[in-house]
Amino acid sequence: MQPVADNDFNRGIMRFDGADHPVLVILSGALILGGICALVTWGLANAYPAI
């Protein structure tokens, strides 16, 4: 007997119930974009310091 393969929606980080809930998607998206914006701001502030 062969094991039943997981579908693509049930692997990795999406394994827990409610992983695609809209609130979690918006929250994680905001966290990722906020981190990117913070790194870009930090990089620009260090590349072009105020005179």
C-alpha positions as CSV (number, residue, x, y, z in Angstrom):
1,M,0.0,0.0,0.0
2,Q,1.4,3.4,-1.0
3,P,1.1,6.4,1.3
4,V,-1.3,9.1,0.3
5,A,0.5,12.2,-0.9
6,D,-0.4,15.6,0.6
7,N,-1.9,18.1,-1.8
8,D,0.0,21.3,-2.5
9,F,-2.2,23.3,-0.1
10,N,-1.2,21.2,2.9
11,R,2.5,21.4,2.9
12,G,5.1,23.4,4.8
13,I,4.0,26.5,6.5
14,M,0.4,26.0,5.2
15,R,0.0,22.8,7.3
16,F,-2.1,24.3,10.1
17,D,-5.8,25.0,9.9
18,G,-6.8,28.5,8.9
19,A,-3.4,29.3,7.3
20,D,-5.2,31.0,4.4
21,H,-7.5,33.0,6.6
22,P,-7.7,36.6,5.2
23,V,-6.7,38.2,8.5
24,L,-3.5,36.1,8.7
25,V,-2.7,36.8,5.1
26,I,-3.1,40.5,5.6
27,L,-1.1,40.5,8.8
28,S,1.8,38.5,7.4
29,G,1.8,40.6,4.3
30,A,2.0,43.8,6.3
31,L,4.8,42.3,8.5
32,I,6.8,41.3,5.4
33,L,6.3,44.7,3.6
34,G,7.0,46.6,6.8
35,G,10.3,44.7,7.2
36,I,11.3,45.5,3.7
37,C,10.4,49.2,4.1
38,A,12.4,49.3,7.3
39,L,15.4,47.8,5.7
40,V,15.2,50.1,2.7
41,T,14.8,53.1,5.0
42,W,17.8,52.0,7.1
43,G,19.9,51.4,4.0
44,L,19.1,54.8,2.5
45,A,19.7,56.6,5.8
46,N,23.2,55.0,6.1
47,A,24.1,55.5,2.5
48,Y,23.1,59.2,2.4
49,P,23.6,60.6,5.9
50,A,22.3,64.1,6.7
51,I,25.0,66.7,6.3
